Amino acid sequence: MSQNFKLYSQYYDLLYRDKDYAAETDYLISLLDKYHSKGNKIIELGSGTGKHANLLAEKGYQILGIEQSPEMVEIANQNKKEGVIFQVADITDFRSNTSFDIALSLFHVISYLTNNDNLIKTFKNVHQSLNIDGLFIFDVWHSAAVNFQIPEKRTKILRNQNIEVTRIANPVIYAELNVVEVNYDITVNELKDGTIHSFKEQHPMRHFSRPEIEILAYATGFEFVHTEAFLTKESPSIHTWGVSYILKKI
Ligand SMILES: C[S@@+](CC[C@H](N)C(=O)[O-])C[C@H]1O[C@@H](n2cnc3c(N)ncnc32)[C@H](O)[C@@H]1O
């Protein structure tokens, strides 16, 4: 099992504290309404620290979140709302005895599946766990944007009352594989006593084009319903890094 997110998990919510999970949840609900989703049982793949799951639970959904990082699940369990369960499992080989109305995979989780074998296994698992007509909604890195914008070294610094975290992201591009290996160098400064510690994590990310997702959907028993820019609902373009896909189990 991958070790990424083992240490990163401790700083995840701080690094993404400006991410508007509430607006994203409203956006997801708008998609569920638009594409006539029925039922309130959701399976979420790669549920992380549980932010979407808790917000969806407040809107009346029941959620099973599956997440490979025990550290992320431990954090998620600390703030868990009623109607939410988190389980440590790999989305490429999970089995569920229950069936669900909706499958979600948010904030580029599917992009973490860099080879075709794992993608096909995951899509088949989702298919098996959904009811007929169940929707599978996910967002991924968009090839057109990655190839146009070209990932480069970036630094992000965030601080709370206890720590300052500096994250340097160094991308290595594997153009023939549609993969960008994002190498994170993370330095944590404890503000109380000035202690500094550092660690590295590697996050290989795959980007996708619409025809790839169409063929993946077709091969695993889904109807391709729609694609659009995540959150803004615009047509995907070279300017759209994160793109949503909506598939339906047939
Ligand atoms: C960028 S985070 C997104 C977390 C959460 N969905 C959110 O929106 O904050 C990606 C998550 O996917 C999880 N993940 C990646 N590959 C996975 C796999 N094969 N099985 C289960 N979880 C996986 C990671 O551990 C991490 O928590």
The ligand as a Gaussian input file, in Angstrom:
#p B3LYP/6-31G(d) Opt

LIG

0 1
 C       -5.964000      14.814000      -2.596000
 S       -6.576000      13.687000      -1.410000
 C       -8.335000      13.965000      -1.492000
 C       -9.022000      13.624000      -0.197000
 C      -10.491000      14.060000      -0.120000
 N      -11.284000      13.408000      -1.140000
 C      -10.620000      15.551000      -0.213000
 O      -11.334000      16.037000      -1.100000
 O      -10.031000      16.263000       0.620000
 C       -6.412000      12.126000      -2.211000
 C       -6.847000      10.988000      -1.287000
 O       -6.961000       9.796000      -2.030000
 C       -6.482000       8.725000      -1.250000
 N       -6.136000       7.616000      -2.140000
 C       -5.245000       7.644000      -3.160000
 N       -5.165000       6.423000      -3.737000
 C       -6.043000       5.624000      -3.058000
 C       -6.395000       4.258000      -3.163000
 N       -5.830000       3.456000      -4.083000
 N       -7.315000       3.755000      -2.295000
 C       -7.887000       4.556000      -1.346000
 N       -7.570000       5.863000      -1.199000
 C       -6.659000       6.393000      -2.043000
 C       -5.288000       9.338000      -0.535000
 O       -4.864000       8.556000       0.554000
 C       -5.845000      10.709000      -0.163000
 O       -6.497000      10.709000       1.063000

